[in-house]
Amino acid sequence: MPKSVLAWLLVGLSGLVLAGCAQSTLSPMSDANFTQRDRQLLANPPYKQASIPEQYHRHIVDYPYQQRPGTILVDSDARYLYYVLPQGKAIRYGVAVGEEAMAWSGTATVGRMAQWPDWIPTPEIQARLGPYPQRVPGGAENPLGARALYLYEGNKDTLYRIHGTNQPEYIGQAISSGCIRMTNEDVIDLYDRVKQGTTVVVLPPGQGGRMGAFNGRT
């Protein structure tokens, strides 16, 4: 076989491998699951559009741990949230996490779920960051964003949430008051996969980071 033909075939095969890799690892930002209200509120959101690094975009990755499919694991060190899939895979989302002094870790369950939830600032948040109204109605300006998963330990609300945000520019940082923030597009995607009672594992500081080495390629 002529060398030129062989080189052409090798280039073609390399392209197929890379294309297949991209298709299997990247779950594109999509509004397929948006409700009519989602489309209205997110069409022209009252916050600046953020340029989020590609590593914090939604990916399908290898998952080396043993949580059951359907479990959520948050690696605060790496700023990733994983939704565990069958066959050793997971959907990885970029998140913003709590500042070190306010970060929460442990195992909880999703005790409640809400779309475009109202926000009721806690007394601690009022004292530290307020004043805020006692209740902020749901909407694109609300800090809880498009969806909220309320984390419970037994029957007790931990007061920590996985939720959307009106500050997407902070994805990938440790800046929140302890909650796990996602882009509104990502939290809508996660919300549609989760059910009440889902297990949520939040790794303590220093226990994560290892999965951050996975770049999304399988």
Buried (B, 14 or more C-beta within 10 A) or exposed (E): EEEEEEEEEEEEEEEEEEEEEEEBBBBEEEEEEBEEEBEEBBEEBEBEEBEBEEBBBBBBBBBEBEBEEBBBBBBBBBBBBBBBBEEBBBBBBBBBBBEEEBBBBEEBBBBEBBBBBEBEBEEEBEEEEEEEEEEBEBBBBBBBBBBBBBBBEEEEEBBBBBBBBBBBBBBBBBBBBBBBBBBBBBBBBBBEEBEEEBBBBBBEBEEBBEBBEBEBEE
